[in-house]
Amino acid sequence: MAGEALAAAEALAAEGIEVEVIDPRTLLPLDLETILASVRRTNRLVVAYEAVPHCGFGAAIAAAVQHDLDAPIERVGRRSNRSR
């Protein structure tokens, strides 16, 4: 997923949009301070991961930093296999 995030960052940079990509590498321990420092600088957060976007670590990260943001958090994950 880090490769896709870096490619997206390059594409956005070509449009004049600067982003930071953080690849925490481990969830336990989670380097939450690095994530919070980025959120404080950018006031934005997109959590992208390969799992479905609900009930996973992305939701936990979003919950941990939501109080520091003025904008909604975006979570991007894979499609659920369940039909609706």
GROMACS elastic network, one bead per residue, 0.5 to 0.9 nm:
[ bonds ]
;  ai    aj funct       b0    kb
    1     4     6  0.52192   500
    1     5     6  0.62437   500
    1     6     6  0.87045   500
    1    23     6  0.87581   500
    1    48     6  0.75094   500
    1    49     6  0.63981   500
    1    50     6  0.68828   500
    2     6     6  0.61362   500
    2     7     6  0.85737   500
    2    21     6  0.79008   500
    2    22     6  0.81664   500
    2    23     6  0.63017   500
    2    48     6  0.89215   500
    2    49     6  0.88868   500
    3     6     6  0.51654   500
    3     7     6  0.61957   500
    3     8     6  0.86202   500
    4     7     6  0.50534   500
    4     8     6  0.61458   500
    4     9     6  0.85727   500
    5     8     6  0.50523   500
    5     9     6  0.61406   500
    5    10     6  0.86898   500
    5    21     6  0.66796   500
    5    22     6  0.89146   500
    5    48     6  0.77865   500
    6    10     6  0.62592   500
    6    11     6  0.86877   500
    6    20     6  0.89014   500
    6    21     6  0.66576   500
    7    10     6  0.51049   500
    7    11     6  0.62898   500
    7    12     6  0.86508   500
    8    11     6  0.50510   500
    8    12     6  0.61214   500
    8    13     6  0.85007   500
    9    12     6  0.50867   500
    9    13     6  0.60314   500
    9    14     6  0.86871   500
    9    17     6  0.82089   500
    9    18     6  0.73418   500
    9    19     6  0.59537   500
    9    20     6  0.75276   500
    9    21     6  0.74029   500
   10    14     6  0.63723   500
   10    15     6  0.88912   500
   10    18     6  0.87763   500
   10    19     6  0.87990   500
   11    14     6  0.52483   500
   11    15     6  0.68294   500
   11    17     6  0.86833   500
   12    15     6  0.50712   500
   12    16     6  0.64639   500
   12    17     6  0.50906   500
   12    18     6  0.67969   500
   12    19     6  0.76238   500
   13    18     6  0.54856   500
   13    19     6  0.75690   500
   14    17     6  0.73256   500
   15    18     6  0.87471   500
   19    42     6  0.81536   500
   20    38     6  0.73089   500
   20    42     6  0.84309   500
   22    25     6  0.89603   500
   22    34     6  0.80285   500
   22    35     6  0.72107   500
   22    38     6  0.85652   500
   23    26     6  0.85680   500
   24    27     6  0.70736   500
   24    30     6  0.68026   500
   24    31     6  0.63569   500
   24    32     6  0.85732   500
   24    34     6  0.85282   500
   24    35     6  0.84336   500
   25    30     6  0.83602   500
   25    31     6  0.89330   500
   26    29     6  0.62542   500
   26    30     6  0.59493   500
   26    31     6  0.79213   500
   27    31     6  0.78260   500
   27    57     6  0.78429   500
   28    31     6  0.83862   500
   29    32     6  0.86149   500
   30    33     6  0.85351   500
   31    34     6  0.57295   500
   31    35     6  0.68910   500
   31    36     6  0.89821   500
   32    35     6  0.50774   500
   32    36     6  0.60454   500
   32    37     6  0.85090   500
   32    61     6  0.79914   500
   32    64     6  0.82097   500
   32    65     6  0.86729   500
   33    37     6  0.59715   500
   33    38     6  0.85802   500
   34    37     6  0.51185   500
   34    38     6  0.63618   500
   34    39     6  0.87098   500
   35    38     6  0.52419   500
   35    39     6  0.62569   500
   35    40     6  0.86984   500
   35    45     6  0.88448   500
   35    61     6  0.86727   500
   35    65     6  0.81959   500
   36    40     6  0.60880   500
   36    41     6  0.86225   500
   36    64     6  0.87598   500
   36    65     6  0.65428   500
   36    68     6  0.79863   500
   37    40     6  0.51247   500
   37    41     6  0.63468   500
   37    42     6  0.87417   500
   38    41     6  0.50759   500
   38    42     6  0.60431   500
   38    43     6  0.77922   500
   38    44     6  0.82922   500
   38    45     6  0.84510   500
   39    42     6  0.52017   500
   39    44     6  0.56624   500
   39    45     6  0.63573   500
   39    65     6  0.77098   500
   39    68     6  0.71623   500
   39    69     6  0.72177   500
   40    43     6  0.54334   500
   40    44     6  0.81561   500
   40    68     6  0.69549   500
   40    69     6  0.78842   500
   41    44     6  0.84244   500
   42    45     6  0.79791   500
   43    68     6  0.74140   500
   43    69     6  0.54237   500
   43    70     6  0.65523   500
   43    71     6  0.72033   500
   44    69     6  0.64666   500
   44    70     6  0.77255   500
   44    71     6  0.63883   500
   44    72     6  0.77022   500
   44    73     6  0.69519   500
   44    74     6  0.88349   500
   45    62     6  0.80170   500
   45    65     6  0.86584   500
   45    66     6  0.88825   500
   45    69     6  0.81386   500
   45    71     6  0.83862   500
   45    72     6  0.79163   500
   45    73     6  0.53510   500
   45    74     6  0.65509   500
   45    75     6  0.84950   500
   46    62     6  0.86606   500
   46    73     6  0.59155   500
   46    75     6  0.56987   500
   46    76     6  0.73165   500
   47    53     6  0.89434   500
   47    58     6  0.58808   500
   47    59     6  0.84619   500
   47    61     6  0.78089   500
   47    62     6  0.74745   500
   47    73     6  0.77071   500
   47    74     6  0.62795   500
   47    76     6  0.61253   500
   47    77     6  0.83399   500
   48    51     6  0.88548   500
   48    53     6  0.83354   500
   48    58     6  0.73599   500
   48    74     6  0.82983   500
   48    75     6  0.58690   500
   48    77     6  0.58581   500
   49    52     6  0.78907   500
   49    53     6  0.76579   500
   49    57     6  0.87220   500
   49    58     6  0.71627   500
   49    75     6  0.81081   500
   49    76     6  0.64225   500
   49    77     6  0.51359   500
   49    78     6  0.75595   500
   50    53     6  0.83458   500
   50    76     6  0.82473   500
   50    77     6  0.52989   500
   50    78     6  0.55531   500
   51    54     6  0.84099   500
   51    56     6  0.73279   500
   51    57     6  0.88795   500
   51    58     6  0.87976   500
   51    76     6  0.88811   500
   51    77     6  0.54672   500
   51    78     6  0.55907   500
   51    79     6  0.82078   500
   51    80     6  0.85520   500
   52    55     6  0.79586   500
   52    56     6  0.73729   500
   52    76     6  0.81193   500
   52    79     6  0.60310   500
   52    80     6  0.58008   500
   53    56     6  0.66410   500
   53    57     6  0.87195   500
   53    58     6  0.68019   500
   53    59     6  0.72424   500
   53    75     6  0.60800   500
   53    76     6  0.60515   500
   53    78     6  0.69400   500
   53    79     6  0.81238   500
   53    80     6  0.84994   500
   54    57     6  0.86023   500
   54    58     6  0.76555   500
   54    59     6  0.62961   500
   54    75     6  0.85341   500
   54    77     6  0.84640   500
   55    58     6  0.78032   500
   55    59     6  0.59668   500
   55    60     6  0.79008   500
   56    59     6  0.54577   500
   56    60     6  0.67084   500
   56    61     6  0.89946   500
   57    61     6  0.61953   500
   57    62     6  0.85478   500
   58    61     6  0.50748   500
   58    62     6  0.60946   500
   58    63     6  0.85324   500
   58    75     6  0.67918   500
   58    76     6  0.86081   500
   58    77     6  0.87430   500
   59    62     6  0.50404   500
   59    63     6  0.60980   500
   59    64     6  0.85861   500
   59    75     6  0.77223   500
   60    63     6  0.51059   500
   60    64     6  0.61953   500
   60    65     6  0.89030   500
   61    64     6  0.50824   500
   61    65     6  0.65020   500
   61    66     6  0.85122   500
   62    65     6  0.54934   500
   62    66     6  0.57371   500
   62    73     6  0.66548   500
   62    74     6  0.84885   500
   62    75     6  0.80589   500
   63    66     6  0.54355   500
   63    67     6  0.80474   500
   64    67     6  0.76570   500
   64    68     6  0.89895   500
   65    68     6  0.56624   500
   65    69     6  0.72526   500
   66    69     6  0.55861   500
   66    70     6  0.85350   500
   66    71     6  0.88357   500
   66    72     6  0.79726   500
   66    73     6  0.72389   500
   67    70     6  0.82707   500
   69    72     6  0.72492   500
   69    73     6  0.80245   500
   77    80     6  0.88238   500
   79    82     6  0.86062   500
   80    83     6  0.77732   500
